[in-house]
Amino acid sequence: MEVAETKRTVVVDASNQRLGRMASKIAKMLLLGMNVIVVNAEKAIITGKKQAILDRYLKLLARRQFSSHKKINVWYPRKPDRLVWYTIARMLPRKKPKGREALKRLKVYAGVPKEYENVEKLSFSEAALTEARSRSGKLIRYMTIAELSKLISGGRYAAKS
C-alpha cells in the first residue's frame, strides 16, 4: 500500500453487523495503518441464543485474578461502545508495538457523533445480517450489543433512542 492510502480515515457503521466478523475486518484495517472510527456500536449484533450469549458474558464478568487482591487486572466492559472496542482490541497483537499503535488509531462511539453524520460510512457485506434464516432454513437468533449491555449492567446503559 502507498503511504498516502495507509493514513486514510475510515468510518464504519456497525448497524446490523455481526460483531466478530466486523471486528476482524477492522483489526486488519488497523494493522494496515488506517484510522478507524466505528459508529452505532450499540446496533452491532451477536448471533446465538440469547441465554447462551448472556451466560458467556456473565462468565467473563465473574473472572477474578488470584495473584493479588490489591490490584485487580481482570476487567470487562459493560457499555456498548466499550464492548465493541474490547472485542476489536483482543484481535490485535497488544503486546507488540505494532498492535499498540494500531489500537491508538481506533475510536468507537455509541450512536453517531455530529462530526460523522454526513460522512460516508463503510459496512462489510460479509458481516451483515441480511436474512432472518440461514441457508439450512433455521431461524438466526441474535441480540444487539445494546440489549446485552442492558442485561449485564443491570439496565445502567440503556440505549438512547
MDTraj code that builds the backbone (N, CA, C; nanometers):
import mdtraj as md
import numpy as np

residues = "MET GLU VAL ALA GLU THR LYS ARG THR VAL VAL VAL ASP ALA SER ASN GLN ARG LEU GLY ARG MET ALA SER LYS ILE ALA LYS MET LEU LEU LEU GLY MET ASN VAL ILE VAL VAL ASN ALA GLU LYS ALA ILE ILE THR GLY LYS LYS GLN ALA ILE LEU ASP ARG TYR LEU LYS LEU LEU ALA ARG ARG GLN PHE SER SER HIS LYS LYS ILE ASN VAL TRP TYR PRO ARG LYS PRO ASP ARG LEU VAL TRP TYR THR ILE ALA ARG MET LEU PRO ARG LYS LYS PRO LYS GLY ARG GLU ALA LEU LYS ARG LEU LYS VAL TYR ALA GLY VAL PRO LYS GLU TYR GLU ASN VAL GLU LYS LEU SER PHE SER GLU ALA ALA LEU THR GLU ALA ARG SER ARG SER GLY LYS LEU ILE ARG TYR MET THR ILE ALA GLU LEU SER LYS LEU ILE SER GLY GLY ARG TYR ALA ALA LYS SER".split()
xyz = np.array([
    [0.0827, -0.1186, 0.0000],
    [0.0000, 0.0000, 0.0000],
    [0.0872, 0.1251, 0.0000],
    [0.0345, 0.2285, -0.0593],
    [0.1067, 0.3554, -0.0606],
    [0.0939, 0.4244, 0.0738],
    [0.1868, 0.5145, 0.1017],
    [0.1871, 0.5851, 0.2297],
    [0.0634, 0.6729, 0.2440],
    [0.0228, 0.7397, 0.1366],
    [-0.0931, 0.8289, 0.1422],
    [-0.2208, 0.7507, 0.1735],
    [-0.2303, 0.6274, 0.1227],
    [-0.3505, 0.5486, 0.1430],
    [-0.3557, 0.4869, 0.2829],
    [-0.2408, 0.4598, 0.3434],
    [-0.2399, 0.3957, 0.4742],
    [-0.2839, 0.4896, 0.5854],
    [-0.2729, 0.6199, 0.5667],
    [-0.3137, 0.7160, 0.6694],
    [-0.4604, 0.7555, 0.6556],
    [-0.5344, 0.6851, 0.5734],
    [-0.6737, 0.7156, 0.5483],
    [-0.7603, 0.6897, 0.6710],
    [-0.8630, 0.7709, 0.6884],
    [-0.9589, 0.7511, 0.7965],
    [-1.0844, 0.6879, 0.7397],
    [-1.1303, 0.5823, 0.8027],
    [-1.2480, 0.5096, 0.7581],
    [-1.3510, 0.5126, 0.8702],
    [-1.4752, 0.5458, 0.8344],
    [-1.5854, 0.5441, 0.9308],
    [-1.6695, 0.4205, 0.9017],
    [-1.6830, 0.3326, 1.0009],
    [-1.7559, 0.2071, 0.9853],
    [-1.8866, 0.2161, 1.0621],
    [-1.9963, 0.1816, 0.9950],
    [-2.1270, 0.1776, 1.0601],
    [-2.1519, 0.0344, 1.1078],
    [-2.1660, 0.0156, 1.2382],
    [-2.1809, -0.1182, 1.2958],
    [-2.3256, -0.1670, 1.2963],
    [-2.4177, -0.0899, 1.2423],
    [-2.5586, -0.1298, 1.2423],
    [-2.5777, -0.2606, 1.1671],
    [-2.6397, -0.3566, 1.2359],
    [-2.6744, -0.4863, 1.1769],
    [-2.5519, -0.5644, 1.1272],
    [-2.4373, -0.5425, 1.1877],
    [-2.3147, -0.6145, 1.1527],
    [-2.2852, -0.7165, 1.2613],
    [-2.2439, -0.8362, 1.2212],
    [-2.2038, -0.9384, 1.3187],
    [-2.0740, -0.8932, 1.3835],
    [-2.0721, -0.8953, 1.5148],
    [-1.9622, -0.8374, 1.5907],
    [-1.8268, -0.8992, 1.5569],
    [-1.8151, -1.0295, 1.5595],
    [-1.6867, -1.0945, 1.5364],
    [-1.6319, -1.0716, 1.3972],
    [-1.7156, -1.0845, 1.2973],
    [-1.6714, -1.0654, 1.1584],
    [-1.6326, -0.9206, 1.1326],
    [-1.7114, -0.8302, 1.1854],
    [-1.6806, -0.6879, 1.1700],
    [-1.5504, -0.6547, 1.2414],
    [-1.5328, -0.7064, 1.3634],
    [-1.4131, -0.6776, 1.4424],
    [-1.2866, -0.7290, 1.3743],
    [-1.2931, -0.8459, 1.3130],
    [-1.1737, -0.8989, 1.2466],
    [-1.1359, -0.8140, 1.1251],
    [-1.2346, -0.7655, 1.0510],
    [-1.2072, -0.6775, 0.9364],
    [-1.1452, -0.5460, 0.9838],
    [-1.1988, -0.4905, 1.0921],
    [-1.1470, -0.3645, 1.1450],
    [-1.0055, -0.3827, 1.1972],
    [-0.9787, -0.4955, 1.2640],
    [-0.8444, -0.5226, 1.3159],
    [-0.7419, -0.5273, 1.2014],
    [-0.7788, -0.5882, 1.0909],
    [-0.6886, -0.5933, 0.9749],
    [-0.6634, -0.4541, 0.9191],
    [-0.7683, -0.3706, 0.9147],
    [-0.7526, -0.2342, 0.8649],
    [-0.6601, -0.1539, 0.9565],
    [-0.6740, -0.1728, 1.0865],
    [-0.5883, -0.1021, 1.1825],
    [-0.4426, -0.1433, 1.1660],
    [-0.4188, -0.2712, 1.1435],
    [-0.2819, -0.3194, 1.1262],
    [-0.2195, -0.2694, 0.9956],
    [-0.3045, -0.2326, 0.8994],
    [-0.2543, -0.1751, 0.7743],
    [-0.2218, -0.0267, 0.7887],
    [-0.2543, 0.0321, 0.9049],
    [-0.2202, 0.1711, 0.9299],
    [-0.3343, 0.2690, 0.9126],
    [-0.4536, 0.2200, 0.8931],
    [-0.5683, 0.3095, 0.8761],
    [-0.6212, 0.3556, 1.0110],
    [-0.6816, 0.4741, 1.0137],
    [-0.7549, 0.5225, 1.1303],
    [-0.8989, 0.4761, 1.1131],
    [-0.9542, 0.4078, 1.2123],
    [-1.0892, 0.3539, 1.2008],
    [-1.1773, 0.4126, 1.3103],
    [-1.2928, 0.4623, 1.2693],
    [-1.3927, 0.5158, 1.3615],
    [-1.5178, 0.4305, 1.3440],
    [-1.5650, 0.3704, 1.4522],
    [-1.6837, 0.2862, 1.4480],
    [-1.7988, 0.3641, 1.5118],
    [-1.9091, 0.3771, 1.4380],
    [-2.0277, 0.4459, 1.4894],
    [-2.1418, 0.3454, 1.5020],
    [-2.2421, 0.3789, 1.5811],
    [-2.3572, 0.2915, 1.6067],
    [-2.3145, 0.1570, 1.6656],
    [-2.2205, 0.1587, 1.7579],
    [-2.1692, 0.0352, 1.8178],
    [-2.2792, -0.0441, 1.8877],
    [-2.3778, 0.0246, 1.9431],
    [-2.4836, -0.0443, 2.0162],
    [-2.5751, -0.1247, 1.9247],
    [-2.5668, -0.1028, 1.7926],
    [-2.6525, -0.1735, 1.6978],
    [-2.5849, -0.2947, 1.6351],
    [-2.4601, -0.3225, 1.6730],
    [-2.3926, -0.4438, 1.6260],
    [-2.4616, -0.5633, 1.6901],
    [-2.4527, -0.6801, 1.6255],
    [-2.5253, -0.7956, 1.6772],
    [-2.4312, -0.9122, 1.7061],
    [-2.4772, -0.9970, 1.7967],
    [-2.4091, -1.1216, 1.8290],
    [-2.5094, -1.2319, 1.8002],
    [-2.4718, -1.3299, 1.7187],
    [-2.5645, -1.4372, 1.6849],
    [-2.5562, -1.5482, 1.7882],
    [-2.6684, -1.6150, 1.8055],
    [-2.6783, -1.7249, 1.9006],
    [-2.8012, -1.7070, 1.9875],
    [-2.8257, -1.8074, 2.0710],
    [-2.9384, -1.7969, 2.1631],
    [-2.9076, -1.6915, 2.2681],
    [-3.0071, -1.6129, 2.3028],
    [-2.9862, -1.5017, 2.3966],
    [-2.9320, -1.5494, 2.5307],
    [-2.9828, -1.6583, 2.5816],
    [-2.9367, -1.7068, 2.7117],
    [-2.7917, -1.7543, 2.7040],
    [-2.7538, -1.8166, 2.5936],
    [-2.6155, -1.8630, 2.5779],
    [-2.5192, -1.7446, 2.5694],
    [-2.5584, -1.6403, 2.4981],
    [-2.4754, -1.5198, 2.4872],
    [-2.4608, -1.4544, 2.6245],
    [-2.5713, -1.4407, 2.6944],
    [-2.5702, -1.3797, 2.8267],
    [-2.4846, -1.4601, 2.9237],
    [-2.4979, -1.5920, 2.9215],
    [-2.4169, -1.6776, 3.0095],
    [-2.2682, -1.6604, 2.9825],
    [-2.2308, -1.6521, 2.8540],
    [-2.0892, -1.6373, 2.8172],
    [-2.0334, -1.5047, 2.8693],
    [-2.1076, -1.3975, 2.8544],
    [-2.0588, -1.2679, 2.9004],
    [-2.0600, -1.2568, 3.0530],
    [-2.1583, -1.3184, 3.1186],
    [-2.1604, -1.3179, 3.2652],
    [-2.0447, -1.4000, 3.3210],
    [-2.0069, -1.5052, 3.2513],
    [-1.8907, -1.5853, 3.2925],
    [-1.7633, -1.5012, 3.2828],
    [-1.7524, -1.4203, 3.1775],
    [-1.6364, -1.3323, 3.1628],
    [-1.6334, -1.2284, 3.2749],
    [-1.7501, -1.1790, 3.3128],
    [-1.7575, -1.0799, 3.4199],
    [-1.7208, -1.1388, 3.5557],
    [-1.7451, -1.2672, 3.5738],
    [-1.7216, -1.3317, 3.7026],
    [-1.5751, -1.3699, 3.7244],
    [-1.4915, -1.3573, 3.6217],
    [-1.3498, -1.3957, 3.6359],
    [-1.2820, -1.3091, 3.7404],
    [-1.1906, -1.3677, 3.8120],
    [-1.1133, -1.2960, 3.9122],
    [-0.9666, -1.3305, 3.8960],
    [-0.8844, -1.2411, 3.9397],
    [-0.7407, -1.2659, 3.9375],
    [-0.7006, -1.3109, 4.0776],
    [-0.6240, -1.4169, 4.0856],
    [-0.5889, -1.4734, 4.2146],
    [-0.4490, -1.4360, 4.2616],
    [-0.3735, -1.3569, 4.1847],
    [-0.2366, -1.3255, 4.2247],
    [-0.2304, -1.2169, 4.3318],
    [-0.3203, -1.1212, 4.3280],
    [-0.3180, -1.0144, 4.4263],
    [-0.4580, -0.9574, 4.4451],
    [-0.4966, -0.9373, 4.5683],
    [-0.6276, -0.8791, 4.5941],
    [-0.6226, -0.7266, 4.5887],
    [-0.5024, -0.6703, 4.5878],
    [-0.4884, -0.5248, 4.5859],
    [-0.4988, -0.4660, 4.4458],
    [-0.4539, -0.5413, 4.3481],
    [-0.4553, -0.4920, 4.2105],
    [-0.5345, -0.5900, 4.1244],
    [-0.6552, -0.5543, 4.0906],
    [-0.7388, -0.6406, 4.0082],
    [-0.7130, -0.6066, 3.8619],
    [-0.6608, -0.7019, 3.7869],
    [-0.6301, -0.6781, 3.6457],
    [-0.7407, -0.7232, 3.5526],
    [-0.8295, -0.8072, 3.5996],
    [-0.9356, -0.8574, 3.5144],
    [-1.0464, -0.7536, 3.5105],
    [-1.0743, -0.7054, 3.3906],
    [-1.1749, -0.6022, 3.3720],
    [-1.2534, -0.6372, 3.2473],
    [-1.3825, -0.6199, 3.2523],
    [-1.4626, -0.6435, 3.1335],
    [-1.5668, -0.5337, 3.1232],
    [-1.5798, -0.4742, 3.0068],
    [-1.6685, -0.3589, 2.9905],
    [-1.8159, -0.3956, 2.9925],
    [-1.8972, -0.2950, 3.0179],
    [-2.0415, -0.3131, 3.0161],
    [-2.1104, -0.2156, 2.9202],
    [-2.0448, -0.1045, 2.8880],
    [-2.1023, -0.0083, 2.7936],
    [-2.0942, -0.0651, 2.6525],
    [-2.1935, -0.0354, 2.5677],
    [-2.1938, -0.0898, 2.4313],
    [-2.0693, -0.0531, 2.3508],
    [-2.0269, 0.0744, 2.3555],
    [-1.9110, 0.1146, 2.2767],
    [-1.7832, 0.0474, 2.3272],
    [-1.7714, 0.0276, 2.4578],
    [-1.6523, -0.0372, 2.5127],
    [-1.6527, -0.1874, 2.4843],
    [-1.7705, -0.2506, 2.4778],
    [-1.7777, -0.3923, 2.4414],
    [-1.7224, -0.4141, 2.3008],
    [-1.7599, -0.3260, 2.2078],
    [-1.7111, -0.3370, 2.0705],
    [-1.5612, -0.3076, 2.0658],
    [-1.5175, -0.2035, 2.1371],
    [-1.3748, -0.1688, 2.1407],
    [-1.2919, -0.2859, 2.1932],
    [-1.3395, -0.3484, 2.3006],
    [-1.2685, -0.4589, 2.3631],
    [-1.2594, -0.5789, 2.2692],
    [-1.3662, -0.6056, 2.1961],
    [-1.3665, -0.7166, 2.1009],
    [-1.2617, -0.6946, 1.9926],
    [-1.2538, -0.5727, 1.9410],
    [-1.1544, -0.5414, 1.8374],
    [-1.0136, -0.5454, 1.8969],
    [-0.9977, -0.4904, 2.0167],
    [-0.8663, -0.4863, 2.0810],
    [-0.8097, -0.6256, 2.1031],
    [-0.8948, -0.7222, 2.1357],
    [-0.8494, -0.8586, 2.1595],
    [-0.8071, -0.9298, 2.0305],
    [-0.8352, -0.8712, 1.9159],
    [-0.7928, -0.9296, 1.7887],
    [-0.6610, -0.8706, 1.7395],
    [-0.6031, -0.7803, 1.8169],
    [-0.4757, -0.7178, 1.7808],
    [-0.3631, -0.7735, 1.8671],
    [-0.2402, -0.7735, 1.8154],
    [-0.1258, -0.8174, 1.8973],
    [-0.0893, -0.7091, 1.9975],
    [-0.1592, -0.7057, 2.1115],
    [-0.1476, -0.5956, 2.2070],
    [-0.0109, -0.5860, 2.2730],
    [0.0636, -0.6946, 2.2770],
    [0.1924, -0.6922, 2.3467],
    [0.3068, -0.6489, 2.2552],
    [0.2765, -0.6248, 2.1301],
    [0.3773, -0.5795, 2.0349],
    [0.3520, -0.4327, 2.0008],
    [0.4570, -0.3575, 1.9720],
    [0.4391, -0.2148, 1.9387],
    [0.3419, -0.1918, 1.8231],
    [0.3449, -0.2798, 1.7236],
    [0.2561, -0.2659, 1.6085],
    [0.1092, -0.2714, 1.6511],
    [0.0763, -0.3612, 1.7421],
    [-0.0609, -0.3739, 1.7901],
    [-0.1029, -0.2578, 1.8779],
    [-0.0115, -0.2098, 1.9627],
    [-0.0438, -0.0960, 2.0493],
    [-0.0666, 0.0299, 1.9671],
    [0.0154, 0.0493, 1.8629],
    [-0.0041, 0.1652, 1.7738],
    [-0.1363, 0.1533, 1.6980],
    [-0.1706, 0.0333, 1.6559],
    [-0.2959, 0.0119, 1.5833],
    [-0.4156, 0.0455, 1.6722],
    [-0.4079, 0.0077, 1.7984],
    [-0.5185, 0.0318, 1.8901],
    [-0.5395, 0.1806, 1.9166],
    [-0.4334, 0.2586, 1.9077],
    [-0.4452, 0.4038, 1.9259],
    [-0.5227, 0.4690, 1.8109],
    [-0.5287, 0.4010, 1.6973],
    [-0.5989, 0.4552, 1.5801],
    [-0.7461, 0.4170, 1.5762],
    [-0.7960, 0.3504, 1.6804],
    [-0.9348, 0.3050, 1.6852],
    [-1.0175, 0.3943, 1.7772],
    [-1.1341, 0.4359, 1.7283],
    [-1.2306, 0.5098, 1.8100],
    [-1.3669, 0.4446, 1.7881],
    [-1.4393, 0.4218, 1.8974],
    [-1.5702, 0.3574, 1.8894],
    [-1.6727, 0.4455, 1.9605],
    [-1.7857, 0.4695, 1.8959],
    [-1.8915, 0.5538, 1.9511],
    [-2.0244, 0.4808, 1.9498],
    [-2.1027, 0.4996, 2.0552],
    [-2.2422, 0.4557, 2.0551],
    [-2.3207, 0.5699, 1.9917],
    [-2.3947, 0.5404, 1.8877],
    [-2.4629, 0.6467, 1.8140],
    [-2.3682, 0.7078, 1.7120],
    [-2.4108, 0.8185, 1.6525],
    [-2.3286, 0.8865, 1.5525],
    [-2.2987, 1.0279, 1.6017],
    [-2.1715, 1.0601, 1.6305],
    [-2.1375, 1.1972, 1.6700],
    [-2.1645, 1.2952, 1.5557],
    [-2.1870, 1.4209, 1.5893],
    [-2.2212, 1.5230, 1.4896],
    [-2.1193, 1.5330, 1.3771],
    [-1.9903, 1.5213, 1.4083],
    [-1.8875, 1.5389, 1.3052],
    [-1.8847, 1.4253, 1.2026],
    [-1.9531, 1.3118, 1.2332],
    [-1.9535, 1.1994, 1.1397],
    [-2.0904, 1.1729, 1.0785],
    [-2.1861, 1.2633, 1.0985],
    [-2.3209, 1.2414, 1.0457],
    [-2.3257, 1.2415, 0.8931],
    [-2.2524, 1.3315, 0.8298],
    [-2.2587, 1.3443, 0.6838],
    [-2.1427, 1.2764, 0.6124],
    [-2.0663, 1.1972, 0.6845],
    [-1.9527, 1.1264, 0.6260],
    [-2.0007, 0.9931, 0.5698],
    [-1.9419, 0.9510, 0.4586],
    [-1.9769, 0.8215, 0.4004],
    [-1.9297, 0.7104, 0.4935],
    [-2.0207, 0.6196, 0.5267],
    [-1.9905, 0.5127, 0.6212],
    [-1.9755, 0.3797, 0.5487],
    [-1.8783, 0.3038, 0.5926],
    [-1.8492, 0.1737, 0.5344],
    [-1.9180, 0.0656, 0.6157],
    [-1.9709, -0.0356, 0.5488],
    [-2.0208, -0.1541, 0.6181],
    [-1.9744, -0.2753, 0.5379],
    [-1.9533, -0.3849, 0.6059],
    [-1.8982, -0.5046, 0.5425],
    [-2.0108, -0.5985, 0.5021],
    [-2.0144, -0.6362, 0.3752],
    [-2.1233, -0.7214, 0.3270],
    [-2.1174, -0.8610, 0.3887],
    [-1.9959, -0.9145, 0.4131],
    [-1.9857, -1.0482, 0.4718],
    [-2.0170, -1.0497, 0.6211],
    [-2.0202, -0.9342, 0.6852],
    [-2.0543, -0.9269, 0.8273],
    [-2.2004, -0.8906, 0.8493],
    [-2.2686, -0.8474, 0.7450],
    [-2.4071, -0.8021, 0.7596],
    [-2.5028, -0.9197, 0.7772],
    [-2.6006, -0.9009, 0.8620],
    [-2.7066, -0.9998, 0.8783],
    [-2.8201, -0.9553, 0.7868],
    [-2.8285, -1.0172, 0.6709],
    [-2.9247, -0.9724, 0.5708],
    [-3.0534, -1.0531, 0.5724],
    [-3.0444, -1.1811, 0.6074],
    [-3.1627, -1.2661, 0.6051],
    [-3.1920, -1.3206, 0.7436],
    [-3.3174, -1.3457, 0.7709],
    [-3.3583, -1.3964, 0.9018],
    [-3.3340, -1.5460, 0.9161],
    [-3.3133, -1.6126, 0.8053],
    [-3.2919, -1.7579, 0.8088],
    [-3.1580, -1.7927, 0.7453],
    [-3.0967, -1.8990, 0.7975],
    [-2.9692, -1.9447, 0.7426],
    [-2.9938, -2.0239, 0.6148],
    [-2.8860, -2.0688, 0.5511],
    [-2.9007, -2.1458, 0.4273],
    [-2.9727, -2.2776, 0.4513],
    [-2.9623, -2.3317, 0.5727],
    [-3.0295, -2.4576, 0.6035],
    [-3.1759, -2.4368, 0.6421],
    [-3.2199, -2.3110, 0.6506],
    [-3.3588, -2.2812, 0.6804],
    [-3.3871, -2.2519, 0.8262],
    [-3.2839, -2.2621, 0.9109],
    [-3.3046, -2.2339, 1.0535],
    [-3.3124, -2.0838, 1.0773],
    [-3.3928, -2.0461, 1.1742],
    [-3.4050, -1.9070, 1.2135],
    [-3.2763, -1.8630, 1.2826],
    [-3.2219, -1.7495, 1.2416],
    [-3.0990, -1.6993, 1.3026],
    [-3.1369, -1.6179, 1.4256],
    [-3.0892, -1.6646, 1.5404],
    [-3.1165, -1.5930, 1.6654],
    [-3.0014, -1.4981, 1.6922],
    [-3.0328, -1.3824, 1.7459],
    [-2.9281, -1.2851, 1.7762],
    [-2.9763, -1.1851, 1.8797],
    [-2.8816, -1.1093, 1.9326],
    [-2.9150, -0.9969, 2.0198],
    [-2.8190, -0.8835, 1.9886],
    [-2.8649, -0.7618, 2.0097],
    [-2.7790, -0.6463, 1.9827],
    [-2.6881, -0.6216, 2.1023],
    [-2.5842, -0.5448, 2.0789],
    [-2.4920, -0.5074, 2.1860],
    [-2.5662, -0.4237, 2.2917],
    [-2.6612, -0.3414, 2.2482],
    [-2.7383, -0.2598, 2.3427],
    [-2.8181, -0.3483, 2.4383],
    [-2.8814, -0.4546, 2.3868],
    [-2.9559, -0.5468, 2.4719],
    [-2.8628, -0.6167, 2.5702],
    [-2.7495, -0.6635, 2.5199],
    [-2.6517, -0.7325, 2.6047],
    [-2.6006, -0.6401, 2.7138],
    [-2.5684, -0.5182, 2.6762],
    [-2.5183, -0.4209, 2.7716],
    [-2.6206, -0.3936, 2.8817],
    [-2.7444, -0.3813, 2.8417],
    [-2.8513, -0.3554, 2.9381],
    [-2.8651, -0.4721, 3.0362],
    [-2.8530, -0.5957, 2.9861],
    [-2.8682, -0.7135, 3.0709],
    [-2.7504, -0.7326, 3.1668],
    [-2.6274, -0.7117, 3.1178],
    [-2.5111, -0.7387, 3.2044],
    [-2.4806, -0.6225, 3.2981],
    [-2.5369, -0.5074, 3.2718],
    [-2.5095, -0.3930, 3.3594],
    [-2.6259, -0.3594, 3.4511],
    [-2.7318, -0.4364, 3.4434],
    [-2.8477, -0.4100, 3.5271],
    [-2.9290, -0.2918, 3.4791],
    [-2.9233, -0.2602, 3.3489],
    [-3.0031, -0.1526, 3.2929],
    [-2.9388, -0.0159, 3.2993],
    [-2.8122, -0.0079, 3.3438],
    [-2.7469, 0.1233, 3.3580],
    [-2.7190, 0.1908, 3.2247],
    [-2.6894, 0.1122, 3.1216],
    [-2.6504, 0.1709, 2.9932],
    [-2.7571, 0.1440, 2.8887],
    [-2.8760, 0.1834, 2.9145],
    [-2.9850, 0.1656, 2.8189],
    [-2.9600, 0.2507, 2.6960],
    [-3.0028, 0.2030, 2.5819],
    [-2.9826, 0.2742, 2.4561],
    [-3.0598, 0.4054, 2.4582],
    [-2.9961, 0.5104, 2.4074],
    [-3.0602, 0.6423, 2.3992],
    [-3.1226, 0.6554, 2.2615],
    [-3.2524, 0.6396, 2.2512],
    [-3.3173, 0.6470, 2.1224],
    [-3.4015, 0.7705, 2.1120],
])
top = md.Topology()
chain = top.add_chain()
for i, resn in enumerate(residues, 1):
    res = top.add_residue(resn, chain, resSeq=i)
    for name in ("N", "CA", "C"):
        top.add_atom(name, md.element.get_by_symbol(name[0]), res)
traj = md.Trajectory(xyz[None], top)
